[in-house]
């Protein structure tokens, strides 16, 4: 029957039949696809809300950490009298809106004694208030915020708690120990974060009518939830066990591990099908955002009904449109097909037909003409961009050669020591550097540094710092004085926020006495002849460059015969595998312990291979620098070999 019809009616019938079938197929598929798309949009929205909320909580925590760290540094350097502590705390709390309260507890000389005066400044209804926590009812000596940093000698975040007798609110406390020169704890400085603002923050989130947000602690305890009976009384694991809900328990385990995710779940309050997005809000815990599944199904049903009505109306309109469009479309489309085929073959000069009117076919022809012009322009721009990239790569190669020329290439091997080095930049050029040279006949200088950042800016800063360091060490002969001068020069002439960490050692070869200077760098390891490994005792020092007027002092350590000194940058200890786990100091010390007796070359090779095996193909995130120095002394024979020490990028020196 179709064969008896002319091409126009035949095309109309075929188009209408096909369009009708496609229309109903589209309606069915669209309902499923819409559900999936809405779920994906909800997932994106939920993740964004969770991440943004967690970021706000983390920002508040970090703000408190910075303030408390600054207070601890002030106490360590200035050591104010008791009557100056409260004004100092008041100013800190006043300046930081995220800080609810702050206290200072000086540690008594007797270990079992409690602090006799603990000023605490906190926010009250009438403004900032001050009280002394050193009372028998409060018992400062047994509080976690006091005992944990005192015992661990490092900053600690407490689990959230109700501070009865102190701020009288639900809070979490960040505590920092203030260390004296002999390493003992002089005082504990604290900063409190009120968890009350978390409830207000979570209740203000755009989560829909039936949605809500909650916060759990690192142990899983509810810190904020619309159901007030859960807060500080139940944990997510207790609720999961009571409901026999393995999905909720799995979500709780992932949240307490600091993971992020988006999974279907039964609502904690209504037990109706929902979705939960969660993200870590360090150090306080993890944020979860609940959205009801009904928010999606209702929208999908309304959308499907609208699509059915629109499809039926559209089909009727299509009947008339097809008759009109068939005759006017076939011919110009055929002309466009010939032109686009020529374009596909690479003929960018083929003429594009010019069609009158403003319909889709005419606009399509205009679009092809625009595409033809854009293709010509793009090809020319691509040629220019390729030449520019090749020129930049050439400049980077030159910069790499210049940087390699600034670090030592070789020295004559001496029987008083063994030496090996390695430098592997994370990019074409990097910010790590090392140096070693003879200061005079009896003294030998070792230095390792790490500039903040990477790439060409770090390389330029490294060049200036390394050149100045060598000159100042030769002039002063004392690492502390040299670092003091270097900091003065860099802080006076640097307009950027860059800085460099440095460790310098001047070894007196006849006696093994080692003068050390530390500018905020990782303390070196020292391997003893019996295979044990310790951190080299060094005096603390701030990073070089960002702050004027700093003074650095020299420490002293005498290398025993057979001991090996390992200097390195954080590209070693902070190398990460695919799961973002760090290589760490313990693995570095273990590599040094088992290879130190073999010489410095094996030490460097062992550590580098261990880092590569640990990374398992993960991209190198930071420059890697390793310098090993072995002091044989009078009790050990010199290691074999008289070849010059060579320091090549990515290689070792022996």
WOJOWO-V871847 format. One record per backbone hydrogen bond with DSSP energy under -0.5 kcal/mol. NH is the residue of the N-H (numbers start at 1). CO is the residue of the C=O. E is the energy in kcal/mol with one decimal. If there is no record, write none. Layout:
nh->NH co->CO e->E
nh->NH co->CO e->E
This chain:
nh->4 co->1 e->-1.0
nh->5 co->2 e->-1.0
nh->10 co->6 e->-2.3
nh->11 co->7 e->-2.3
nh->12 co->8 e->-2.3
nh->13 co->9 e->-2.8
nh->14 co->10 e->-2.4
nh->15 co->11 e->-2.5
nh->16 co->12 e->-2.6
nh->17 co->13 e->-2.6
nh->18 co->14 e->-2.6
nh->19 co->15 e->-3.0
nh->20 co->16 e->-2.6
nh->21 co->17 e->-2.1
nh->22 co->18 e->-2.7
nh->23 co->19 e->-2.7
nh->24 co->20 e->-2.0
nh->25 co->21 e->-2.0
nh->26 co->22 e->-2.9
nh->27 co->23 e->-2.1
nh->28 co->24 e->-2.0
nh->29 co->25 e->-2.8
nh->30 co->26 e->-3.4
nh->31 co->27 e->-1.7
nh->32 co->28 e->-1.4
nh->33 co->29 e->-3.4
nh->34 co->30 e->-3.2
nh->35 co->31 e->-1.8
nh->36 co->32 e->-2.1
nh->37 co->33 e->-3.1
nh->38 co->34 e->-3.1
nh->39 co->35 e->-2.3
nh->40 co->36 e->-2.4
nh->41 co->37 e->-3.2
nh->42 co->38 e->-2.9
nh->43 co->39 e->-2.5
nh->44 co->40 e->-2.7
nh->45 co->41 e->-2.9
nh->46 co->42 e->-3.5
nh->47 co->43 e->-2.9
nh->48 co->44 e->-2.4
nh->49 co->45 e->-2.7
nh->50 co->46 e->-2.8
nh->51 co->47 e->-3.1
nh->52 co->48 e->-2.8
nh->53 co->49 e->-2.7
nh->54 co->50 e->-2.8
nh->55 co->51 e->-2.7
nh->56 co->52 e->-2.1
nh->57 co->53 e->-2.2
nh->58 co->54 e->-2.9
nh->59 co->55 e->-2.9
nh->60 co->56 e->-2.2
nh->61 co->57 e->-2.3
nh->62 co->58 e->-3.1
nh->63 co->59 e->-2.5
nh->64 co->60 e->-2.0
nh->65 co->61 e->-2.5
nh->66 co->62 e->-2.7
nh->67 co->63 e->-2.0
nh->68 co->64 e->-2.7
nh->69 co->65 e->-2.9
nh->70 co->66 e->-2.2
nh->71 co->67 e->-2.2
nh->72 co->68 e->-2.7
nh->73 co->69 e->-2.3
nh->74 co->70 e->-2.3
nh->75 co->71 e->-2.4
nh->76 co->72 e->-2.2
nh->77 co->73 e->-2.3
nh->78 co->74 e->-3.3
nh->79 co->74 e->-0.8
nh->79 co->75 e->-0.7
nh->84 co->81 e->-1.6
nh->85 co->81 e->-0.5
nh->85 co->82 e->-1.3
nh->86 co->82 e->-0.7
nh->88 co->84 e->-1.6
nh->89 co->85 e->-2.5
nh->90 co->86 e->-2.8
nh->91 co->87 e->-2.1
nh->92 co->88 e->-1.7
nh->93 co->89 e->-2.6
nh->94 co->90 e->-2.4
nh->95 co->91 e->-1.9
nh->96 co->92 e->-1.3
nh->97 co->95 e->-0.7
nh->99 co->96 e->-1.2
nh->100 co->98 e->-0.7
nh->100 co->192 e->-2.7
nh->101 co->192 e->-0.8
nh->102 co->121 e->-2.5
nh->103 co->190 e->-0.8
nh->104 co->119 e->-1.5
nh->105 co->188 e->-2.6
nh->106 co->104 e->-0.5
nh->106 co->117 e->-0.7
nh->107 co->186 e->-2.7
nh->113 co->110 e->-1.1
nh->119 co->104 e->-0.5
nh->120 co->131 e->-2.4
nh->121 co->102 e->-2.7
nh->122 co->129 e->-2.4
nh->123 co->100 e->-1.4
nh->124 co->122 e->-0.6
nh->124 co->127 e->-3.1
nh->127 co->124 e->-1.3
nh->129 co->122 e->-3.2
nh->131 co->120 e->-2.2
nh->133 co->118 e->-2.8
nh->133 co->131 e->-0.6
nh->135 co->133 e->-2.7
nh->138 co->135 e->-0.5
nh->139 co->135 e->-2.2
nh->142 co->139 e->-1.5
nh->143 co->140 e->-1.9
nh->146 co->143 e->-1.1
nh->147 co->143 e->-2.9
nh->148 co->144 e->-2.1
nh->150 co->146 e->-1.2
nh->151 co->147 e->-2.8
nh->152 co->148 e->-2.8
nh->153 co->149 e->-1.8
nh->156 co->175 e->-2.4
nh->158 co->173 e->-2.8
nh->161 co->171 e->-2.8
nh->163 co->161 e->-0.7
nh->163 co->169 e->-2.5
nh->164 co->162 e->-1.8
nh->166 co->163 e->-1.2
nh->168 co->163 e->-2.8
nh->171 co->161 e->-2.8
nh->171 co->169 e->-0.5
nh->172 co->193 e->-1.8
nh->174 co->191 e->-3.1
nh->175 co->156 e->-2.9
nh->175 co->173 e->-0.6
nh->176 co->189 e->-2.9
nh->178 co->187 e->-3.1
nh->179 co->177 e->-0.6
nh->180 co->184 e->-3.1
nh->183 co->180 e->-1.8
nh->186 co->178 e->-3.8
nh->186 co->184 e->-0.5
nh->187 co->178 e->-1.1
nh->188 co->105 e->-2.3
nh->189 co->176 e->-2.7
nh->190 co->103 e->-2.6
nh->191 co->174 e->-1.9
nh->192 co->101 e->-3.0
nh->193 co->172 e->-2.9
nh->194 co->192 e->-0.5
nh->195 co->170 e->-2.6
nh->197 co->194 e->-0.6
nh->198 co->195 e->-0.5
nh->199 co->195 e->-1.0
nh->200 co->196 e->-1.4
nh->201 co->197 e->-2.5
nh->202 co->198 e->-3.1
nh->203 co->199 e->-2.2
nh->204 co->200 e->-0.9
nh->204 co->201 e->-0.6
nh->205 co->202 e->-1.3
nh->207 co->205 e->-1.6
nh->212 co->290 e->-1.3
nh->214 co->288 e->-2.7
nh->215 co->224 e->-2.3
nh->216 co->286 e->-2.4
nh->217 co->221 e->-2.7
nh->220 co->217 e->-2.0
nh->222 co->234 e->-2.4
nh->223 co->215 e->-3.3
nh->224 co->215 e->-1.7
nh->228 co->226 e->-1.1
nh->230 co->227 e->-1.9
nh->231 co->227 e->-0.6
nh->231 co->228 e->-0.7
nh->232 co->222 e->-3.2
nh->233 co->230 e->-1.7
nh->234 co->230 e->-2.5
nh->236 co->220 e->-2.6
nh->239 co->235 e->-2.1
nh->240 co->236 e->-1.9
nh->241 co->237 e->-2.7
nh->242 co->238 e->-2.3
nh->243 co->239 e->-1.9
nh->244 co->240 e->-0.9
nh->245 co->240 e->-2.6
nh->246 co->244 e->-0.7
nh->249 co->245 e->-1.8
nh->250 co->246 e->-2.5
nh->251 co->247 e->-2.4
nh->252 co->248 e->-2.4
nh->253 co->249 e->-2.5
nh->254 co->250 e->-2.2
nh->255 co->251 e->-2.5
nh->256 co->252 e->-2.4
nh->257 co->253 e->-1.2
nh->258 co->255 e->-1.4
nh->259 co->254 e->-2.4
nh->261 co->278 e->-2.0
nh->263 co->276 e->-2.1
nh->265 co->274 e->-2.7
nh->267 co->272 e->-2.6
nh->271 co->267 e->-1.4
nh->274 co->265 e->-2.9
nh->275 co->291 e->-2.8
nh->276 co->263 e->-2.6
nh->277 co->289 e->-2.3
nh->278 co->261 e->-2.3
nh->279 co->287 e->-2.1
nh->281 co->285 e->-2.3
nh->284 co->281 e->-1.0
nh->285 co->281 e->-1.4
nh->286 co->216 e->-2.1
nh->287 co->279 e->-2.9
nh->288 co->214 e->-2.8
nh->289 co->277 e->-2.9
nh->290 co->212 e->-3.4
nh->291 co->275 e->-2.6
nh->293 co->273 e->-2.3
nh->295 co->292 e->-1.1
nh->296 co->293 e->-1.9
nh->297 co->293 e->-2.0
nh->298 co->294 e->-2.1
nh->299 co->295 e->-0.5
nh->300 co->296 e->-2.4
nh->301 co->297 e->-2.3
nh->302 co->298 e->-1.9
nh->303 co->299 e->-2.3
nh->304 co->300 e->-2.7
nh->305 co->301 e->-2.1
nh->306 co->302 e->-2.0
nh->307 co->303 e->-2.2
nh->308 co->304 e->-2.2
nh->309 co->305 e->-1.9
nh->310 co->306 e->-2.6
nh->311 co->307 e->-2.8
nh->312 co->308 e->-2.2
nh->313 co->309 e->-2.3
nh->314 co->310 e->-2.8
nh->315 co->311 e->-2.2
nh->316 co->312 e->-1.7
nh->317 co->313 e->-2.1
nh->318 co->314 e->-2.5
nh->319 co->315 e->-1.4
nh->320 co->316 e->-1.0
nh->321 co->317 e->-2.3
nh->322 co->318 e->-2.9
nh->323 co->319 e->-1.2
nh->324 co->320 e->-1.5
nh->325 co->321 e->-3.2
nh->326 co->322 e->-2.2
nh->327 co->323 e->-0.6
nh->328 co->324 e->-0.8
nh->329 co->325 e->-1.5
nh->330 co->326 e->-1.6
nh->331 co->327 e->-0.5
nh->333 co->329 e->-2.2
nh->334 co->330 e->-1.9
nh->335 co->331 e->-1.8
nh->336 co->332 e->-2.6
nh->337 co->333 e->-2.5
nh->338 co->334 e->-1.7
nh->339 co->335 e->-1.9
nh->340 co->336 e->-3.0
nh->341 co->337 e->-2.0
nh->342 co->338 e->-1.6
nh->343 co->339 e->-2.0
nh->344 co->340 e->-2.6
nh->345 co->341 e->-1.3
nh->346 co->343 e->-1.7
nh->347 co->342 e->-2.2
nh->348 co->346 e->-1.5
nh->350 co->347 e->-1.1
nh->355 co->353 e->-0.7
nh->363 co->359 e->-2.5
nh->364 co->360 e->-2.7
nh->365 co->361 e->-2.3
nh->366 co->362 e->-2.2
nh->367 co->363 e->-2.9
nh->368 co->364 e->-2.4
nh->369 co->365 e->-1.9
nh->370 co->366 e->-2.5
nh->371 co->367 e->-3.0
nh->372 co->368 e->-2.3
nh->373 co->369 e->-1.9
nh->374 co->370 e->-3.0
nh->375 co->371 e->-2.7
nh->376 co->372 e->-1.7
nh->377 co->373 e->-2.3
nh->378 co->374 e->-3.2
nh->379 co->375 e->-2.4
nh->380 co->376 e->-1.8
nh->381 co->377 e->-2.6
nh->382 co->378 e->-2.7
nh->383 co->379 e->-1.7
nh->384 co->380 e->-2.0
nh->385 co->381 e->-2.9
nh->386 co->382 e->-2.3
nh->387 co->383 e->-1.9
nh->388 co->384 e->-2.3
nh->389 co->385 e->-2.6
nh->390 co->386 e->-2.3
nh->391 co->387 e->-2.1
nh->392 co->388 e->-2.5
nh->393 co->389 e->-2.6
nh->394 co->390 e->-1.9
nh->395 co->391 e->-2.1
nh->396 co->392 e->-2.4
nh->397 co->393 e->-2.0
nh->398 co->394 e->-2.0
nh->399 co->395 e->-2.7
nh->400 co->396 e->-2.5
nh->401 co->397 e->-2.0
nh->402 co->398 e->-2.6
nh->403 co->399 e->-2.6
nh->404 co->400 e->-2.4
nh->405 co->401 e->-1.5
nh->406 co->402 e->-0.8
nh->406 co->403 e->-1.0
nh->407 co->403 e->-0.6
nh->407 co->404 e->-0.6
nh->411 co->645 e->-0.6
nh->417 co->414 e->-1.3
nh->418 co->630 e->-1.9
nh->420 co->628 e->-2.0
nh->422 co->626 e->-2.0
nh->423 co->648 e->-0.6
nh->424 co->624 e->-3.0
nh->433 co->449 e->-2.0
nh->435 co->447 e->-2.3
nh->437 co->445 e->-1.4
nh->439 co->443 e->-2.1
nh->440 co->443 e->-1.3
nh->444 co->507 e->-2.4
nh->445 co->437 e->-3.1
nh->446 co->505 e->-2.9
nh->447 co->435 e->-2.2
nh->448 co->503 e->-2.0
nh->449 co->433 e->-2.8
nh->450 co->501 e->-2.1
nh->451 co->431 e->-1.7
nh->452 co->499 e->-2.8
nh->455 co->429 e->-0.9
nh->458 co->454 e->-0.8
nh->459 co->455 e->-2.1
nh->460 co->456 e->-2.5
nh->461 co->457 e->-2.3
nh->462 co->458 e->-2.7
nh->463 co->459 e->-2.3
nh->464 co->460 e->-2.0
nh->465 co->461 e->-2.7
nh->466 co->462 e->-3.2
nh->467 co->463 e->-2.1
nh->468 co->464 e->-2.4
nh->469 co->465 e->-2.6
nh->470 co->466 e->-2.1
nh->471 co->467 e->-1.8
nh->472 co->468 e->-2.8
nh->473 co->469 e->-2.7
nh->474 co->470 e->-2.1
nh->475 co->471 e->-1.8
nh->476 co->472 e->-3.2
nh->477 co->473 e->-2.3
nh->482 co->478 e->-2.4
nh->483 co->479 e->-2.7
nh->484 co->480 e->-2.1
nh->485 co->481 e->-2.4
nh->486 co->482 e->-2.6
nh->487 co->483 e->-2.7
nh->488 co->484 e->-1.9
nh->489 co->485 e->-2.3
nh->490 co->486 e->-2.7
nh->491 co->487 e->-2.6
nh->492 co->488 e->-1.3
nh->493 co->489 e->-1.6
nh->494 co->490 e->-1.3
nh->495 co->493 e->-0.5
nh->500 co->544 e->-2.3
nh->501 co->450 e->-2.5
nh->502 co->519 e->-1.1
nh->503 co->448 e->-2.1
nh->504 co->517 e->-2.6
nh->505 co->446 e->-2.9
nh->506 co->515 e->-2.9
nh->507 co->444 e->-3.2
nh->507 co->505 e->-0.6
nh->508 co->506 e->-0.5
nh->508 co->513 e->-3.3
nh->509 co->442 e->-3.0
nh->509 co->507 e->-0.9
nh->511 co->508 e->-0.7
nh->512 co->508 e->-3.1
nh->514 co->557 e->-2.8
nh->515 co->506 e->-2.5
nh->515 co->513 e->-0.5
nh->516 co->555 e->-2.3
nh->517 co->504 e->-2.6
nh->519 co->502 e->-3.6
nh->520 co->541 e->-0.6
nh->521 co->502 e->-0.7
nh->525 co->566 e->-1.9
nh->526 co->534 e->-3.0
nh->527 co->564 e->-3.0
nh->528 co->532 e->-2.8
nh->531 co->528 e->-2.2
nh->534 co->526 e->-2.4
nh->536 co->524 e->-3.2
nh->544 co->500 e->-2.8
nh->544 co->519 e->-0.6
nh->550 co->547 e->-0.5
nh->555 co->516 e->-2.8
nh->557 co->514 e->-2.2
nh->559 co->512 e->-3.1
nh->559 co->557 e->-0.6
nh->562 co->631 e->-2.7
nh->563 co->560 e->-2.2
nh->563 co->631 e->-0.6
nh->564 co->527 e->-2.2
nh->565 co->629 e->-3.9
nh->566 co->525 e->-3.0
nh->567 co->565 e->-0.6
nh->567 co->627 e->-3.3
nh->569 co->625 e->-1.6
nh->572 co->569 e->-2.0
nh->573 co->569 e->-0.7
nh->574 co->570 e->-2.1
nh->575 co->572 e->-1.2
nh->577 co->581 e->-1.7
nh->580 co->577 e->-1.9
nh->583 co->575 e->-2.1
nh->584 co->573 e->-3.2
nh->587 co->583 e->-0.6
nh->588 co->584 e->-1.3
nh->589 co->585 e->-2.8
nh->590 co->586 e->-2.2
nh->591 co->587 e->-2.3
nh->592 co->588 e->-2.0
nh->593 co->589 e->-2.4
nh->594 co->590 e->-1.9
nh->595 co->591 e->-0.9
nh->596 co->592 e->-1.9
nh->598 co->595 e->-1.4
nh->599 co->596 e->-1.1
nh->603 co->599 e->-1.4
nh->604 co->600 e->-2.4
nh->605 co->601 e->-2.5
nh->606 co->602 e->-2.8
nh->607 co->603 e->-2.3
nh->608 co->604 e->-2.4
nh->609 co->605 e->-2.3
nh->610 co->606 e->-2.4
nh->611 co->607 e->-2.4
nh->612 co->608 e->-2.2
nh->613 co->609 e->-2.8
nh->614 co->610 e->-2.3
nh->615 co->611 e->-2.5
nh->616 co->612 e->-1.6
nh->617 co->612 e->-0.6
nh->618 co->615 e->-1.7
nh->624 co->424 e->-2.5
nh->625 co->623 e->-0.5
nh->626 co->422 e->-2.3
nh->627 co->567 e->-3.1
nh->628 co->420 e->-3.0
nh->629 co->565 e->-2.8
nh->630 co->418 e->-2.8
nh->631 co->563 e->-2.8
nh->632 co->630 e->-0.8
nh->633 co->416 e->-0.6
nh->635 co->632 e->-0.5
nh->636 co->632 e->-0.7
nh->645 co->411 e->-2.6
nh->647 co->409 e->-2.0
nh->648 co->646 e->-0.6
nh->650 co->423 e->-2.8
nh->651 co->648 e->-2.6
